[in-house]
Amino acid sequence: MEFTVRQIAVLLNGHVDGDDSLTVSQLAKIEEAKPGSISFLANPKYEAFLYETRASAVIVDHSFIPREPINPTLIRVENAYLAFTQLLEEYYRLISLSRVGVEQPSFMHESTQMGENAYRGAFSYIGKNCKIGQHVKLYPQAYIGDNVCIGDYTVVHSGAKLMDNTVVGNHCVIHPNAVIGADGFGFAPQADGTYKPIPQLGNVILEDNVSVGSNTTIDCATMGSTIIRAGAKLDNLIQIGHNVEIGKNTVIAAQTGVSGSTRLGDNCVIAGQVGFAGHLTIANGTKIGAQSGVGKSVTEEGTSLNGSTAFSLRDNMRSQAIFRRLPDLERRLNELEKKSQ
């Protein structure tokens, strides 16, 4: 697909410095760009590449003033980084929407309803009584169980699995090999030391504009629903336990595990390899650093947390008690030092 610089500038509400009739057909990093590509400059550290890039056009801030002569046409916008992100989104949308029709072999049960302009890739499977919206894209080997609902413009990539009764909103993206709605980890200990499986009868609900990364798993609820609220973004290799609720626009990085019945608030930022104990409540706007272990609820909004250790439970509890008192102990020590002088 080719677009003129003029067309792109209109899309981004930008102003063109140079030849606006040039055509571009690909997006590229400024240091790797070739003729026919468009790039952007947002970080001053990369400015040197602007004077040697082979890109046909570069998106820059309105305030940018080049220090040397340049070859590419400039598209000036309010925020170059956000503008290029918008361009990436539009390019992705055009690519994904271009796929329509049915590849064979594939299967869709006769009781299922599917909207217009949909795509079903080869070896995809759709079970009974599903309701699938318009412009939905199911890539090869995607699995859709019985009674699944999928909203408009949602994309389910290759190998992803939506188990029975899963509900997915509009404009969601399920990346390859994600599993939505597998049984939660529920086992009842028995007197003889064995464990008896607890039936998991609930489902998973993904609201609008949710992104689920590759190999991420979201367990169905024991009863009720595991819920991922609108705008939440989950990275690759995340485990979400049964009956968990993830708040609106919360982002979670890779290898994080959220135990059952924990509730994360809106607009939280969770770094990689964070572990949550079960049945916690995490306030809106909480930020948690990488490899942190969260064992208690967070009640104050906007709290930032970091850190985790593991050793003897008894020693650990005693150490935590001392650690919490360190600021007070330091204050008292400073007071004693002042008195002794």
CORVENGI-V38917 format. One record per backbone hydrogen bond with DSSP energy under -1.0 kcal/mol. NH is the residue of the N-H (numbers start at 1). CO is the residue of the C=O. If there is no record, write none. Layout:
nh=<NH NH>
co=<CO CO>
//
This chain:
nh=<3 5 6 8 9 10 11 12 14 15 17 24 25 26 28 32 33 37 38 39 41 46 47 49 50 52 53 56 57 58 59 60 62 64 73 74 75 76 77 83 84 85 86 87 88 89 90 91 92 93 94 95 96 97 99 101 103 107 109 112 113 115 119 120 121 123 124 125 126 127 131 132 133 135 137 138 139 141 142 143 144 145 147 149 150 151 153 154 155 156 157 160 161 162 163 165 166 167 168 169 171 173 174 175 178 179 180 181 186 188 190 193 196 198 201 202 203 205 206 207 209 211 212 213 215 216 217 218 219 220 221 226 227 228 229 231 232 233 234 235 237 239 240 241 244 245 246 249 250 251 252 253 255 257 258 259 261 262 263 264 265 267 269 270 271 273 275 276 277 279 282 283 285 286 287 288 289 291 292 293 294 298 302 303 305 316 317 318 319 320 321 322 323 324 326 329 330 331 332 333 334 335 336 337 338 339 340>
co=<24 22 20 4 5 6 7 8 9 76 74 3 36 36 38 29 29 34 26 57 59 43 44 46 47 49 49 37 37 73 39 75 77 61 56 17 58 15 60 79 80 81 82 83 84 85 86 87 88 89 90 91 92 93 96 118 120 124 126 109 130 132 136 101 138 105 121 142 107 144 148 113 150 116 154 119 156 122 139 160 125 162 128 166 131 168 134 151 172 137 174 157 178 143 180 146 163 204 149 206 152 210 155 212 175 216 161 218 184 196 194 190 188 186 222 221 224 226 167 228 170 232 173 234 176 213 238 179 240 182 203 203 244 205 246 208 229 250 211 252 214 256 217 258 241 262 227 230 247 268 233 270 237 274 239 276 242 259 280 245 282 248 286 251 288 254 292 257 294 260 263 298 266 283 303 269 305 272 289 307 275 281 284 300 287 312 313 314 315 316 317 318 319 320 323 325 326 327 328 329 330 331 332 333 334 335 336>
//
